[in-house]
Amino acid sequence: MANAPTQAARHIPASRYLRCEGRELHYTEWGDADAPALIMWHGLARTGRDFDELAQALADDYRIICPDTIGRGLSQWSPDPVAEYRLEFYALLARALLDGLGLEQVRWVGTSMGGATGMYAAATTLRDRVSHLVVNDIGPSLPQPAIDRILAYAGNPPAFDTVTELETWLRAAYKPYGWQSDEQWRRMAETSMRRLPDGRFTAHYDPAIVGQFRHHPADYERWAEYDTLRMPLLLLRGANSDLLLPEIADAMTRRGPCAHRIDFPDCGHAPALNVAPQIDAVRHFLATPAATAAAVAR
């Protein structure tokens, strides 16, 4: 194609915006517009830029869409947080995003909340539209101690005088992600920060997002939806994860789509998907024909 992007261009994200369910979503887009579509959906208090390494690695093969969920990054904050910071609304946003981009079917990679959103959407608003589902370190049920830990760091994000201080805090809060280079930690700080009116820096999300756990305490209890899934599902787990317990992961390999499970050493919740073994596992799964991948999982 004469107008196809060069290889170098495919590896540089384009910043775009789209109105979905009456809210403006920001997303980065990688790859060739004519390539198979791949959604990468981030975790609770993060942004789509967490997938930069994975997106760069896969940009030659897919059109990759990395949205900032409402209330995070450059997407609009919800004027109705109780109603909209929840999986049901995120699944509506996902459908609106696909419809707005003209994507009939997609592959999906979701970390933590993004994995829960993928599972729920694939069972409801995107039924039969997700061909391959990668769920990174989350299951259809969450242990309360892990929720309490998340609320402790995400519910009241601290503010700092300098970006360097914010980066130091991020390194501690997200240490379970596993190894990241100094450059990657710096990018995490610079792509997920906002300046407060007093000039200090804090994490770039609406603190009201954690109200999901108070107002919708059963929002992450989703075995009923999980058991209806039939697409091939790759379940990734940090070996030290406190959010995806081994017994829940085991059950996910026996129930519903009968997930194929891979545990990664030297990380907890959640693997950053930025190193070769993790990237290669995702690449291989996404490239496997759906019928073959489903047969392997079973």
Backbone torsions as a table, in degrees:
resi	resn	phi	psi	omega
1	MET	NA	132.8	-176.1
2	ALA	-64.1	-34.2	-175.7
3	ASN	-98.8	10.3	179.2
4	ALA	-66.2	142.1	-179.1
5	PRO	-68.0	148.8	174.8
6	THR	-68.3	166.7	179.0
7	GLN	-59.3	-40.8	179.5
8	ALA	-62.3	-41.6	-178.5
9	ALA	-65.4	-34.7	180.0
10	ARG	-64.0	-22.2	-176.1
11	HIS	-97.2	9.3	176.8
12	ILE	-116.0	121.8	-176.1
13	PRO	-72.7	140.1	171.0
14	ALA	-94.6	137.8	179.6
15	SER	-95.8	124.6	-174.5
16	ARG	-138.2	164.1	179.9
17	TYR	-134.6	146.6	179.1
18	LEU	-148.7	137.9	177.8
19	ARG	-84.1	123.7	-177.4
20	CYS	-132.6	125.0	-179.7
21	GLU	51.8	37.1	177.7
22	GLY	79.7	4.7	-179.0
23	ARG	-122.6	144.6	178.8
24	GLU	-85.7	121.9	176.0
25	LEU	-104.2	137.5	170.9
26	HIS	-98.1	143.9	174.1
27	TYR	-148.8	154.3	169.8
28	THR	-102.6	145.3	-177.6
29	GLU	-125.3	134.0	-179.2
30	TRP	-124.2	155.5	170.0
31	GLY	88.4	-165.1	-175.7
32	ASP	-95.3	131.6	-178.0
33	ALA	-60.8	-22.1	-179.5
34	ASP	-91.5	-2.1	-178.0
35	ALA	-80.9	162.5	175.6
36	PRO	-56.5	143.2	-173.7
37	ALA	-85.1	140.6	178.8
38	LEU	-136.0	120.2	176.2
39	ILE	-94.6	134.5	173.1
40	MET	-122.5	115.5	-172.9
41	TRP	-116.5	127.4	-169.7
42	HIS	-82.6	-179.5	-178.7
43	GLY	-85.5	-179.4	-167.6
44	LEU	-48.0	-56.4	-173.3
45	ALA	-111.8	26.1	-175.1
46	ARG	-112.4	-168.5	179.2
47	THR	-135.7	170.4	179.4
48	GLY	-63.9	-17.7	-179.6
49	ARG	-70.2	-10.8	175.1
50	ASP	-61.2	-19.5	-175.4
51	PHE	-96.9	12.7	-174.2
52	ASP	-53.4	-47.5	-177.0
53	GLU	-65.1	-45.5	179.9
54	LEU	-64.7	-42.7	-179.8
55	ALA	-63.6	-42.8	177.4
56	GLN	-60.1	-40.3	-177.2
57	ALA	-68.3	-28.2	-174.6
58	LEU	-107.5	1.6	-171.6
59	ALA	-66.3	-21.8	177.9
60	ASP	-72.9	-17.9	-172.4
61	ASP	-112.2	-17.3	-172.5
62	TYR	-139.1	155.7	163.6
63	ARG	-89.1	112.1	-170.2
64	ILE	-106.9	129.7	179.8
65	ILE	-118.4	120.4	-178.9
66	CYS	-119.2	90.3	-177.2
67	PRO	-78.3	152.6	162.3
68	ASP	-90.5	120.3	178.4
69	THR	-60.6	150.4	175.9
70	ILE	-48.9	134.6	-178.8
71	GLY	88.5	0.7	-179.5
72	ARG	-128.5	154.7	174.0
73	GLY	52.1	-129.8	-176.4
74	LEU	-95.5	3.8	175.6
75	SER	-78.3	159.1	-178.9
76	GLN	-62.5	144.3	170.5
77	TRP	-82.0	144.8	-175.8
78	SER	-74.4	133.8	171.3
79	PRO	-78.7	-7.5	179.9
80	ASP	-133.6	69.1	-170.2
81	PRO	-62.3	-34.2	-179.1
82	VAL	-63.7	-40.3	-177.6
83	ALA	-81.1	-28.7	-168.1
84	GLU	-108.0	-20.3	175.5
85	TYR	-87.8	76.9	-177.7
86	ARG	-164.4	161.1	-174.7
87	LEU	-61.6	-37.5	-178.3
88	GLU	-59.1	-43.1	-179.5
89	PHE	-74.9	-36.4	177.0
90	TYR	-60.4	-36.6	178.2
91	ALA	-67.8	-35.3	174.5
92	LEU	-65.7	-40.5	176.9
93	LEU	-61.2	-41.6	-179.6
94	ALA	-61.2	-44.2	178.4
95	ARG	-63.7	-42.8	179.6
96	ALA	-64.4	-36.4	178.1
97	LEU	-63.8	-48.5	179.1
98	LEU	-62.1	-44.6	-179.6
99	ASP	-63.1	-42.4	-179.2
100	GLY	-65.2	-28.8	179.1
101	LEU	-94.6	-0.4	179.1
102	GLY	69.6	34.8	-178.1
103	LEU	-103.0	113.2	-178.5
104	GLU	-80.3	-40.2	-179.2
105	GLN	-138.8	144.8	-176.8
106	VAL	-140.2	159.9	160.4
107	ARG	-91.6	155.1	-174.5
108	TRP	-137.3	128.8	170.3
109	VAL	-118.3	122.7	-178.4
110	GLY	-132.2	128.6	175.5
111	THR	-96.8	128.3	175.1
112	SER	51.6	-116.5	180.0
113	MET	-53.7	-36.0	178.0
114	GLY	-65.6	-30.7	173.6
115	GLY	-71.8	-40.8	177.0
116	ALA	-64.0	-40.2	177.0
117	THR	-62.6	-42.0	179.1
118	GLY	-62.4	-44.6	179.6
119	MET	-63.9	-44.7	-178.0
120	TYR	-67.2	-44.9	179.6
121	ALA	-63.7	-41.0	-179.4
122	ALA	-63.5	-23.4	178.5
123	ALA	-91.6	-11.5	-172.9
124	THR	-132.4	-91.4	-172.3
125	THR	-67.5	-25.2	-179.5
126	LEU	-115.7	30.0	178.9
127	ARG	-54.1	127.6	178.9
128	ASP	70.2	12.2	179.5
129	ARG	-113.5	-3.7	176.8
130	VAL	-109.2	113.4	-174.7
131	SER	-85.7	-34.3	179.6
132	HIS	-137.6	136.7	-177.6
133	LEU	-128.2	120.6	174.2
134	VAL	-106.5	120.2	-178.7
135	VAL	-111.8	115.9	-174.6
136	ASN	-101.4	97.9	168.7
137	ASP	64.5	50.2	169.9
138	ILE	-156.7	153.3	178.8
139	GLY	-129.5	-174.6	179.7
140	PRO	-78.3	6.8	176.6
141	SER	-152.2	140.5	-176.2
142	LEU	-118.1	139.3	175.8
143	PRO	-76.0	139.1	-176.5
144	GLN	-60.1	-40.1	179.2
145	PRO	-58.4	-36.5	178.4
146	ALA	-69.1	-39.3	176.3
147	ILE	-61.5	-42.8	179.3
148	ASP	-61.3	-38.3	179.0
149	ARG	-65.4	-43.5	179.7
150	ILE	-62.4	-43.8	179.6
151	LEU	-62.6	-32.3	-177.5
152	ALA	-65.6	-38.1	-178.2
153	TYR	-98.1	-26.5	-175.2
154	ALA	-94.4	-25.0	-173.9
155	GLY	-72.9	-25.2	-178.7
156	ASN	-143.2	73.1	-174.6
157	PRO	-62.9	133.8	-178.8
158	PRO	-73.1	166.0	177.7
159	ALA	-120.3	149.2	-174.5
160	PHE	-134.8	154.3	179.4
161	ASP	-73.0	-27.7	-175.4
162	THR	-131.8	157.7	175.9
163	VAL	-64.7	-36.0	179.7
164	THR	-61.0	-40.1	177.8
165	GLU	-66.4	-39.1	177.0
166	LEU	-62.8	-42.3	178.5
167	GLU	-60.7	-40.5	178.5
168	THR	-60.7	-41.7	177.9
169	TRP	-65.5	-42.2	178.9
170	LEU	-62.2	-39.7	179.0
171	ARG	-60.2	-37.2	179.4
172	ALA	-76.4	-45.5	-177.0
173	ALA	-64.7	-35.0	-175.4
174	TYR	-110.3	22.5	176.0
175	LYS	-55.0	-36.0	178.5
176	PRO	-61.3	-14.9	176.5
177	TYR	-58.4	-22.6	-175.7
178	GLY	95.4	-166.1	-174.8
179	TRP	-62.3	132.0	166.8
180	GLN	-137.7	146.0	178.4
181	SER	-71.2	164.0	175.9
182	ASP	-58.4	-38.4	178.9
183	GLU	-63.4	-39.8	-179.7
184	GLN	-69.3	-39.9	175.7
185	TRP	-62.3	-41.2	179.1
186	ARG	-64.1	-41.4	177.9
187	ARG	-64.2	-38.6	177.3
188	MET	-57.2	-44.2	-179.9
189	ALA	-64.9	-45.4	-173.7
190	GLU	-74.4	-24.1	-178.8
191	THR	-99.5	-0.7	179.8
192	SER	-136.5	47.0	178.9
193	MET	-134.2	155.4	172.5
194	ARG	-139.7	153.6	179.7
195	ARG	-96.4	133.0	178.6
196	LEU	-82.3	165.1	179.5
197	PRO	-57.0	-27.8	179.7
198	ASP	-84.7	4.6	176.1
199	GLY	94.6	-10.3	-180.0
200	ARG	-79.7	167.3	-178.8
201	PHE	-109.6	142.0	174.8
202	THR	-143.8	175.6	-179.1
203	ALA	-68.2	146.3	-170.5
204	HIS	-89.4	69.3	173.1
205	TYR	-154.6	162.8	178.2
206	ASP	-80.3	118.3	-179.5
207	PRO	-56.7	-19.2	-179.8
208	ALA	-68.8	-9.5	-179.5
209	ILE	-61.4	-28.2	-178.3
210	VAL	-75.2	-10.2	174.7
211	GLY	-60.3	-17.1	175.3
212	GLN	-52.6	-38.2	-176.9
213	PHE	-77.0	-24.6	178.0
214	ARG	-87.4	-46.2	-174.9
215	HIS	-81.7	-24.4	-178.4
216	HIS	-133.9	67.0	-170.8
217	PRO	-61.9	-19.8	179.1
218	ALA	-102.1	15.2	-173.0
219	ASP	-63.2	-28.4	-178.5
220	TYR	-102.1	13.7	173.6
221	GLU	-96.7	94.3	-166.6
222	ARG	-131.7	33.5	176.9
223	TRP	-61.5	-35.9	-178.3
224	ALA	-59.5	-43.1	178.1
225	GLU	-71.9	-41.0	-179.0
226	TYR	-58.6	-41.2	-175.7
227	ASP	-67.2	-14.4	178.4
228	THR	-90.4	-9.6	-176.1
229	LEU	-72.7	143.2	179.7
230	ARG	-132.6	-4.2	177.1
231	MET	-75.1	159.6	175.1
232	PRO	-61.9	137.2	-176.3
233	LEU	-131.3	124.9	174.9
234	LEU	-101.2	121.7	-179.7
235	LEU	-105.1	117.1	177.4
236	LEU	-103.0	141.8	-178.2
237	ARG	-143.1	135.5	168.7
238	GLY	-73.8	132.0	-174.7
239	ALA	-58.6	-26.3	-179.3
240	ASN	-104.4	18.1	-174.8
241	SER	-64.0	136.1	172.5
242	ASP	-100.7	-4.1	-179.0
243	LEU	-96.2	-40.4	175.9
244	LEU	-106.4	96.9	-176.8
245	LEU	-73.4	151.3	-177.6
246	PRO	-55.4	-38.7	-177.8
247	GLU	-68.4	-32.4	176.3
248	ILE	-70.7	-43.6	177.9
249	ALA	-60.4	-42.2	177.8
250	ASP	-59.9	-44.5	-179.8
251	ALA	-62.9	-33.9	179.7
252	MET	-66.8	-24.8	177.3
253	THR	-80.0	-14.1	-178.3
254	ARG	-106.0	-23.1	-174.1
255	ARG	-108.5	162.2	174.2
256	GLY	54.3	-120.7	-177.0
257	PRO	-77.3	-1.2	-179.5
258	CYS	53.5	68.9	-173.4
259	ALA	-57.3	146.1	167.6
260	HIS	-88.3	123.4	-170.4
261	ARG	-108.1	136.3	172.5
262	ILE	-130.6	127.2	175.0
263	ASP	-103.1	132.9	179.4
264	PHE	-105.0	131.8	179.4
265	PRO	-74.8	164.9	171.2
266	ASP	64.3	27.4	172.9
267	CYS	-156.3	163.4	178.4
268	GLY	-119.1	-121.8	179.0
269	HIS	-99.3	113.2	-0.6
270	ALA	-129.6	154.6	176.4
271	PRO	-50.8	135.2	-174.2
272	ALA	-76.3	-10.3	-179.5
273	LEU	56.5	42.1	-175.3
274	ASN	-125.0	1.7	-178.9
275	VAL	-120.9	159.3	-168.8
276	ALA	-54.2	-47.8	-178.4
277	PRO	-60.4	-38.0	179.6
278	GLN	-71.9	-45.1	179.0
279	ILE	-62.2	-43.2	-178.1
280	ASP	-65.0	-36.4	178.4
281	ALA	-63.8	-42.9	178.9
282	VAL	-67.3	-44.9	-178.9
283	ARG	-57.8	-47.8	-177.9
284	HIS	-62.9	-44.3	-178.7
285	PHE	-63.8	-46.0	-177.1
286	LEU	-65.8	-29.6	-178.2
287	ALA	-82.9	-11.5	-178.7
288	THR	-77.9	130.3	175.8
289	PRO	-51.2	141.8	-172.3
290	ALA	-55.4	-43.0	-177.8
291	ALA	-64.5	-39.8	180.0
292	THR	-68.3	-43.9	179.9
293	ALA	-61.7	-40.4	179.6
294	ALA	-65.7	-38.4	179.7
295	ALA	-66.5	-39.0	178.3
296	VAL	-63.6	-43.2	-179.6
297	ALA	-60.7	-33.9	-178.2
298	ARG	-88.0	NA	NA
